[in-house]
Amino acid sequence: MDSKILERYSRNILLREIGGMGQKRLLASKVLVIGAGGLGNPAMMYLTASGVGKIGIVDYDKVSLSNLQRQVLFDVKDIGKLKVEVAKVHLNLLNPNTRITTYPKELSVNNVEEIIGDYDLVLDGSDNFSTRYIVNNYCFQQKIPLLFGAISQWDGQVSLYDPNNHSACFECLFPQQDNFEIGASCSENGVLGPLVGVIGALMAAEAIKFVARVGNTLTNEIILYEALSGQMRRYKTSLRSDCQVCGVKKTS
Ligand SMILES: [Zn+2]
């Protein structure tokens, strides 16, 4: 690594768990961020700043005035512009060493392969369950690790599905047959602005740990944060043998 690179990432490298080897892993990593909204904003900023080699961003939405309450990568000049394009400009200024690839489209079963392709890790911060199920299914099939974060009003959560490490997938935790609310969004329920910062930054922290191979990952565990009570807790999760995606007893 040249001196500018060493200086830029010195605070990572000084962490003995990361060191030069962990930083090299970060520099070589390819991470996809699904959703350039409240969770995606802080996640992609910290991943870019930390030196992830390539970041893909998926979102077809445009910046609106009501986004500015929590999506801190955007400002009033960005209203009406595609989120992924605005994000790319900011992230390129933050760290020109990170390659940013944008996907201004709605993720679907038809394009999931083309988009997720060969990324090492997927961060799902999307705002709907249908996207989450498509992503989870694809990550199971292709054995791609998936970090998912979600927020609602005052509460947030983060967990990791690692298909290579026999862990509970998104469907195990939130089975489609239970009819989780599809479309219950911030626009309907409201959300505390900094909550997305907490959860998005947690996603970035877990992603960095996973890529650099340090610390305990959230495999078979979930972090729940309740902003109203100020409590953060970590719970065990478990595989469901009847899970329709990863279960050994699935019926379909
Ligand atoms: Zn499962």
Boltz pocket constraint, residues with backbone or C-beta under 6 A from the ligand:
constraints:
  - pocket:
      binder: B
      contacts: [[A, 167], [A, 168], [A, 169], [A, 170], [A, 171], [A, 172], [A, 173], [A, 240], [A, 243], [A, 244], [A, 245], [A, 246], [A, 247]]
      max_distance: 6.0
